[in-house]
Amino acid sequence: MFDNVRADYRAHGSNWGVQGFWVMLVYRLGRWRYGLRPVVVRKAFSLLYKVLYKIVQVITGIEFPCEVKVGKNFVIDHFGGIVVSGYARFGDNCRIRSGVVVGLARVEDPCAPSIGNNVDIGTGAKLLGRISVGDNVQIGANSVVTRDVPSNSIAVGVPARVMPRRDIATPRGLPGRPLFNDFLELEAERV
């Protein structure tokens, strides 16, 4: 548990005041408590987890249960309005921002998205249902993703349109901002 907490601390810029780190700290406590023996000790830590979970949820506006499976270097970049289903799975080096929802499409189908490695989810994006998001994917701000997204792609719009991801260095737009550059090209095609 403590190695994971140290890694989360580094992933959040070594700043204990970042609210995403608070969420991850409580998340790690929730995961760690499952391995405790005897049962009485586990129940005491379960009560502590539930109280801390609710406090952090109210203060940060982030609902992130310990049932979520998370890889290394997971970052909650901006707090507020984030809801993640306990059925969701995230790979390594993922980042989510404020207003993101990763959850069920229907209550009758309790299955949330499975997200690969190196995925960047923009502000306000919604990923819903039994979908798979590949590696090296960018999800644009306010996109609604309800279908699979292959690796090395970007998804933008409502509903999300999936396009192949281009090199980071592009001749027009801003260097180092592939999502913005691809958005400029998409807008040019509309005209």
C-alpha positions in Angstrom: 0.0 0.0 0.0 2.7 2.5 1.0 4.6 2.0 -2.3 1.4 2.8 -4.2 0.8 5.9 -2.0 4.3 7.2 -2.7 3.8 6.6 -6.4 0.4 8.4 -6.3 2.1 11.3 -4.4 4.8 11.6 -7.2 2.2 11.3 -9.9 0.3 14.2 -8.4 3.4 16.5 -8.5 4.6 15.6 -5.0 1.9 17.9 -3.6 -0.1 16.5 -0.7 -2.7 19.4 -1.1 -3.9 18.2 -4.5 -7.4 16.8 -4.1 -6.8 14.0 -6.6 -4.1 12.7 -4.2 -6.6 12.7 -1.3 -9.0 10.6 -3.3 -6.2 8.2 -4.3 -5.0 8.0 -0.6 -8.5 6.9 0.5 -8.8 4.6 -2.5 -5.5 2.9 -1.5 -6.8 2.5 2.1 -9.9 0.9 0.7 -8.0 -1.6 -1.4 -5.5 -2.4 1.3 -8.2 -3.2 3.9 -9.4 -6.2 1.9 -6.2 -8.1 2.8 -6.4 -7.6 6.6 -6.9 -10.4 9.0 -8.5 -11.0 11.5 -12.0 -10.0 10.4 -12.5 -7.6 13.4 -9.5 -5.5 12.3 -10.8 -5.5 8.7 -14.2 -4.3 9.8 -12.7 -1.5 11.8 -10.7 -0.3 8.8 -13.7 -0.8 6.6 -15.6 1.7 8.8 -12.7 4.1 8.7 -12.6 3.8 4.9 -16.3 4.4 4.5 -16.2 7.6 6.7 -13.1 8.9 4.9 -14.6 8.0 1.5 -17.7 10.0 2.2 -15.7 13.0 3.6 -13.4 13.1 0.5 -16.4 12.7 -1.8 -18.2 15.7 -0.2 -15.1 17.9 -0.1 -13.7 17.1 -3.6 -16.9 16.1 -5.6 -15.1 12.9 -6.7 -16.8 9.5 -6.4 -14.1 6.9 -6.8 -14.8 3.6 -5.0 -12.1 1.2 -4.1 -13.6 -1.5 -6.4 -12.2 0.4 -9.4 -9.0 -1.3 -10.8 -6.3 1.3 -11.4 -2.8 1.0 -13.0 0.3 2.9 -12.1 0.6 6.7 -12.4 -3.2 7.3 -12.4 -3.9 11.1 -12.0 -7.0 12.9 -11.2 -6.0 16.3 -12.6 -8.8 18.7 -11.7 -11.4 17.9 -9.1 -15.1 18.2 -9.1 -18.0 16.3 -10.7 -16.1 13.1 -11.3 -18.0 9.9 -11.0 -16.3 6.5 -11.7 -18.2 3.2 -11.5 -16.8 0.5 -9.3 -16.8 -1.8 -12.4 -14.4 0.5 -14.4 -10.8 -0.5 -15.1 -7.9 1.8 -15.9 -4.4 0.9 -17.2 -1.1 2.6 -16.5 -0.5 6.4 -17.0 -4.1 7.5 -17.2 -5.4 11.0 -16.5 -8.9 12.2 -15.9 -10.2 15.7 -15.3 -13.2 17.5 -13.8 -16.7 16.5 -14.9 -15.7 13.0 -16.2 -18.1 10.2 -15.8 -16.9 6.6 -16.4 -19.9 4.4 -15.8 -22.8 2.2 -16.8 -24.9 2.9 -19.8 -27.9 1.0 -18.2 -28.5 -0.2 -14.7 -29.5 -3.6 -16.1 -26.0 -4.1 -17.6 -23.5 -3.6 -14.7 -20.4 -3.2 -16.8 -18.3 -0.1 -17.1 -15.6 0.8 -19.6 -12.2 -0.8 -19.6 -9.5 1.8 -20.3 -6.0 1.0 -21.6 -2.6 2.5 -20.9 -1.7 6.1 -21.6 -5.2 7.4 -21.9 -6.0 11.1 -21.4 -9.7 11.9 -20.7 -10.7 15.5 -21.2 -12.9 17.7 -19.0 -16.6 16.7 -19.0 -16.1 13.5 -21.1 -18.6 10.7 -20.6 -17.5 7.1 -21.2 -20.5 4.8 -20.8 -21.3 1.1 -21.0 -19.6 -2.1 -22.0 -16.8 -0.5 -24.1 -13.1 -0.8 -24.4 -10.7 2.1 -24.9 -7.3 1.1 -26.3 -3.8 2.3 -25.4 -2.5 5.8 -26.3 -5.9 7.3 -26.7 -7.1 10.9 -26.1 -10.8 11.6 -25.3 -11.8 15.1 -26.1 -13.5 17.5 -23.7 -17.3 16.9 -23.4 -17.2 13.9 -25.7 -19.7 11.1 -25.1 -18.1 7.7 -25.8 -20.5 4.7 -26.1 -18.5 2.6 -28.6 -15.0 1.0 -28.5 -12.1 3.3 -29.2 -9.1 1.5 -30.8 -5.5 2.2 -29.7 -3.7 5.2 -31.0 -6.9 7.2 -31.6 -8.7 10.3 -30.5 -12.4 10.5 -29.8 -14.2 13.8 -30.0 -17.8 15.0 -30.2 -21.3 14.0 -29.2 -21.5 11.1 -30.0 -17.8 10.7 -30.2 -16.2 10.3 -33.6 -13.1 8.2 -33.5 -10.1 9.3 -35.6 -6.5 8.0 -35.9 -4.1 9.9 -33.7 -1.5 11.9 -35.5 2.1 12.6 -34.6 2.6 15.1 -31.8 4.6 17.4 -34.0 2.3 18.7 -36.7 3.0 21.4 -39.3 0.0 23.6 -38.2 -1.6 24.3 -34.9 0.3 24.1 -31.7 3.2 21.7 -31.3 2.8 19.2 -28.6 -1.0 19.4 -28.7 -2.2 16.6 -31.0 -5.8 16.8 -29.9 -6.0 20.5 -30.6 -4.3 20.0 -34.0 -6.7 17.2 -35.0 -9.6 19.4 -33.9 -8.4 22.2 -36.2 -8.3 19.8 -39.1 -11.7 18.4 -38.3 -13.1 21.9 -38.3 -11.4 22.7 -41.6 -13.1 19.7 -43.2 -16.6 21.0 -42.1 -16.2 24.2 -44.0 
